[in-house]
């Protein structure tokens, strides 16, 4: 019996290694941890960014720890830090909450770069069942930055936060269409019947066709879950 069977014309061992490297969610080691850390300490921020991006599909404990370290590096360049924040949200490891919440609540840091807070708000949408996350995102509804407001509302909808319903109803008449659209969708996703008459009013009276269409879809979801008048 031959030791190396061939798969698609290549030795099986090579085929196995290739699969391990490309299957999403697989813990893989294209480079050893020391090499990754060395690149993350490079003076070239683009090398650091490329290194973080290569960790996109990894979910192992060491990778999460590395991403958390990147996020916690105060002087790190914004694109590198935003990518690490995004990957922590995609991974959904609850340990990440401990680094994401301080960023979301850091007034000075978010004044320097408002995009960090909106990215963090999006990432926090991956964590259900944590009261601190919900409270932070509810506070984000009234943030001074429009993108953070949108991301906070969208994440509350993704989480399915019942506590957020009154706050989302409150912004259905916001001056910004993007906030109204996000709130309507979030309320439809959450499915609380308390929102039904408010969404129905928009569906019946709204002149903006995009907003009206969003309200009709949300109303359909609400009624499908028993949220009738």
C-alpha positions as CSV (number, residue, x, y, z in Angstrom):
1,X,0.0,0.0,0.0
2,X,1.5,3.3,-1.0
3,X,1.9,5.9,1.8
4,X,1.0,8.9,-0.3
5,X,-2.3,8.4,-2.1
6,X,-3.1,11.1,-4.7
7,X,-6.2,13.3,-4.7
8,X,-6.9,15.4,-7.8
9,X,-3.4,14.6,-9.0
10,X,-1.5,15.7,-5.9
11,X,-0.2,13.8,-2.9
12,X,-2.9,13.4,-0.2
13,X,-0.8,15.1,2.4
14,X,-0.5,18.3,0.3
15,X,-4.3,18.2,-0.4
16,X,-5.0,17.9,3.3
17,X,-2.8,20.9,4.2
18,X,-4.4,23.0,1.5
19,X,-7.9,22.2,2.8
20,X,-6.9,23.1,6.3
21,X,-5.6,26.4,5.1
22,X,-8.7,27.5,3.2
23,X,-11.7,26.1,5.0
24,X,-13.4,28.9,7.0
25,X,-13.4,28.5,10.7
26,X,-10.5,26.1,10.7
27,X,-7.6,26.7,13.0
28,X,-4.6,26.8,10.7
29,X,-1.0,27.7,11.1
30,X,0.3,29.1,7.8
31,X,3.1,30.6,9.9
32,X,4.0,29.9,13.5
33,X,2.9,32.3,16.2
34,X,6.3,33.9,16.6
35,X,6.4,34.8,12.9
36,X,2.9,36.4,13.1
37,X,3.9,38.4,16.2
38,X,7.0,39.6,14.4
39,X,5.0,40.9,11.5
40,X,2.5,42.5,13.9
41,X,5.5,44.4,15.4
42,X,6.7,45.6,12.0
43,X,7.2,49.4,11.7
44,X,5.3,49.2,8.4
45,X,1.5,49.5,9.2
46,X,0.6,47.9,5.9
47,X,2.4,44.7,6.8
48,X,0.6,44.7,10.2
49,X,-2.7,45.2,8.4
50,X,-2.0,42.4,5.9
51,X,-1.0,40.1,8.8
52,X,-4.3,40.8,10.6
53,X,-6.3,40.2,7.5
54,X,-4.7,36.8,7.1
55,X,-6.2,35.8,10.5
56,X,-9.8,36.4,9.1
57,X,-10.9,32.7,9.2
58,X,-9.1,31.6,12.3
59,X,-11.1,31.1,15.5
60,X,-8.6,29.5,17.8
61,X,-7.8,31.0,21.2
62,X,-4.3,32.2,20.2
63,X,-5.7,34.2,17.3
64,X,-8.4,35.8,19.4
65,X,-5.8,36.8,21.9
66,X,-3.6,38.3,19.2
67,X,-6.6,40.3,17.8
68,X,-7.4,41.6,21.2
69,X,-3.8,42.7,21.7
70,X,-4.0,44.6,18.4
71,X,-7.2,46.3,19.5
72,X,-5.6,47.2,22.8
73,X,-2.6,48.8,21.3
74,X,-3.3,52.5,21.7
75,X,-0.9,53.8,19.1
76,X,-1.9,51.2,16.4
77,X,-3.0,52.7,13.0
78,X,-6.8,53.0,12.6
79,X,-7.1,50.7,9.6
80,X,-5.3,47.9,11.4
81,X,-7.3,48.3,14.6
82,X,-10.6,48.5,12.7
83,X,-9.9,45.3,10.9
84,X,-9.1,43.5,14.2
85,X,-12.3,44.8,15.7
86,X,-14.2,43.5,12.7
87,X,-12.6,40.1,13.0
88,X,-13.4,39.9,16.7
89,X,-17.0,40.6,15.9
90,X,-17.1,37.9,13.2
91,X,-15.4,35.4,15.5
92,X,-18.0,36.0,18.3
93,X,-15.7,34.9,21.1
94,X,-17.2,36.5,24.3
95,X,-13.8,37.4,25.6
96,X,-13.7,40.1,23.0
97,X,-16.4,42.0,24.8
98,X,-13.9,43.0,27.4
99,X,-11.8,44.9,24.9
100,X,-14.7,46.1,22.6
101,X,-16.8,47.8,25.3
102,X,-13.9,50.1,26.6
103,X,-13.3,51.2,23.0
104,X,-17.0,51.9,22.5
105,X,-17.1,54.0,25.7
106,X,-13.8,55.8,25.3
107,X,-14.9,59.4,24.6
108,X,-11.4,60.7,23.7
109,X,-10.5,57.8,21.4
110,X,-13.7,58.1,19.5
111,X,-13.3,61.8,19.2
112,X,-9.9,61.1,17.5
113,X,-11.4,58.6,15.2
114,X,-15.2,58.2,15.1
115,X,-15.1,55.3,12.7
116,X,-13.6,53.1,15.5
117,X,-16.9,53.4,17.5
118,X,-19.1,52.5,14.5
119,X,-17.0,49.5,13.8
120,X,-17.1,48.5,17.4
121,X,-20.9,48.9,17.5
122,X,-21.2,46.6,14.5
123,X,-18.9,44.0,16.2
124,X,-20.9,44.2,19.4
125,X,-24.0,43.0,17.5
126,X,-22.5,39.5,17.5
127,X,-22.8,39.2,21.3
128,X,-26.3,38.3,22.7
129,X,-27.1,37.9,26.3
130,X,-24.8,40.5,27.7
131,X,-26.6,43.3,29.4
132,X,-23.6,45.6,29.2
133,X,-23.5,45.3,25.4
134,X,-27.2,46.1,25.1
135,X,-26.9,49.2,27.4
136,X,-23.9,50.4,25.4
137,X,-25.7,50.0,22.1
138,X,-28.8,51.8,23.4
139,X,-26.6,54.7,24.4
140,X,-25.2,54.6,20.9
141,X,-28.6,55.4,19.4
142,X,-28.1,59.0,20.5
143,X,-24.4,59.3,19.7
144,X,-23.1,62.4,18.0
145,X,-21.9,60.4,15.0
146,X,-24.4,59.3,12.4
147,X,-22.5,56.1,11.5
148,X,-22.3,55.0,15.2
149,X,-26.1,55.6,15.6
150,X,-26.8,53.5,12.5
151,X,-24.5,50.7,13.6
152,X,-25.9,50.7,17.2
153,X,-29.4,50.4,15.9
154,X,-28.6,47.7,13.5
155,X,-26.8,45.7,16.1
156,X,-29.7,46.0,18.5
157,X,-31.9,44.5,15.8
158,X,-29.4,41.7,15.2
159,X,-29.2,40.9,18.9
160,X,-33.0,41.0,19.1
161,X,-33.0,43.3,22.2
162,X,-36.5,43.8,23.7
163,X,-35.1,46.4,26.0
164,X,-34.2,48.6,23.0
165,X,-37.8,48.7,21.5
166,X,-39.0,52.0,23.2
167,X,-35.7,53.7,22.2
168,X,-36.0,52.5,18.6
169,X,-39.7,53.6,18.4
170,X,-38.5,57.0,19.6
171,X,-36.2,57.5,16.6
172,X,-38.8,56.4,13.9
173,X,-39.3,60.1,13.2
174,X,-35.6,61.0,13.2
175,X,-34.5,63.7,10.8
176,X,-32.0,61.3,9.1
177,X,-33.6,58.8,6.7
178,X,-30.8,56.3,7.4
179,X,-31.7,56.2,11.1
180,X,-35.4,55.8,10.3
181,X,-34.6,52.9,8.0
182,X,-32.3,51.2,10.5
183,X,-34.9,51.6,13.3
184,X,-37.7,50.2,11.2
185,X,-35.7,47.2,10.2
186,X,-34.5,46.6,13.7
187,X,-38.0,46.7,15.1
188,X,-39.2,44.2,12.4
189,X,-36.3,41.9,13.3
190,X,-37.0,42.1,17.0
191,X,-40.6,41.4,16.5
192,X,-42.1,43.1,19.6
193,X,-45.9,43.9,18.9
194,X,-45.4,47.2,20.7
195,X,-43.9,48.5,17.5
196,X,-46.7,47.4,15.2
197,X,-49.0,50.5,15.3
198,X,-46.0,52.8,14.8
199,X,-44.7,50.8,11.8
200,X,-48.2,50.6,10.4
201,X,-48.6,54.4,10.6
202,X,-45.4,54.8,8.5
203,X,-46.4,52.1,6.0
204,X,-49.7,53.9,5.5
205,X,-48.6,57.6,5.5
206,X,-45.0,57.7,4.5
207,X,-44.2,59.6,1.2
208,X,-40.7,58.4,0.8
209,X,-41.0,55.1,-1.2
210,X,-37.8,53.6,0.3
211,X,-39.0,54.2,3.9
212,X,-42.5,53.0,3.0
213,X,-41.2,49.8,1.5
214,X,-39.0,49.1,4.6
215,X,-42.0,49.7,6.9
216,X,-44.2,47.3,4.9
217,X,-41.5,44.6,5.1
218,X,-41.1,45.2,8.9
219,X,-44.9,45.1,9.3
220,X,-45.1,41.8,7.5
221,X,-42.5,40.3,10.0
222,X,-44.4,41.7,13.0
223,X,-47.7,40.4,11.9
224,X,-46.1,37.0,11.1
225,X,-45.0,36.8,14.7
226,X,-48.5,37.8,16.0
227,X,-47.9,41.5,16.3
228,X,-51.3,42.6,15.1
229,X,-53.3,45.6,16.1
